[in-house]
């Protein structure tokens, strides 16, 4: 079972709102990722958590705040977003964050900022 | 960020035809992953390749890890309408941060 579950599937938020995207996996993976994907473009890495610790932040603006409460859960807190932040946000996981790791994606959360 | 050269950019084919696409780079990679993404969905892993020269199949799909480690190929045989989607390759460099670099995608449309 290679399933990464993301909620909500769709989110519309105003620029002054605070919202969160949630991700869950029960594969025992110890690495979890957030990617951002614009239409017709490949996914762009935002954050990597390894063993619940932030390993990589790809210079993402502070209006995006990741959180990894435990090894199965990953959140992305959103605050004061801009319309250009509208995109598909993908959560992913892999057994480890290491050479040869295989990444499994969730179905994504469609975010629209109005 | 850095991206892999993936070609062709798009393909329109007739049902039943075979399809070939590839990813190339000037740098070597340790691992190649191939994904398919349908509209409104996340990428689904099709095939993972872990060593140079490796040839792996998944049903009608076959992928190869190039012997130079700088490229990878994906073939789809006897295409069907549900093969429609965007196919992405992703390569992991041998050193550094273990981050994957994604190809620009091949958009496949199958005409019945």
Interface residues (C-beta under 8 A of the other chain):
Chain A: X2 X4 X6 X40 X41 X42 X43 X44 X45 X48 X56 X58 X88 X90 X97 X98 X99 X100 X101 X102 X103 X104 X105 X106 X107 X108 X110
Chain B: X1 X3 X30 X31 X33 X35 X40 X41 X42 X43 X44 X45 X48 X50 X86 X88 X90 X92 X94 X97 X98 X99 X100 X102 X103 X104 X105 X107
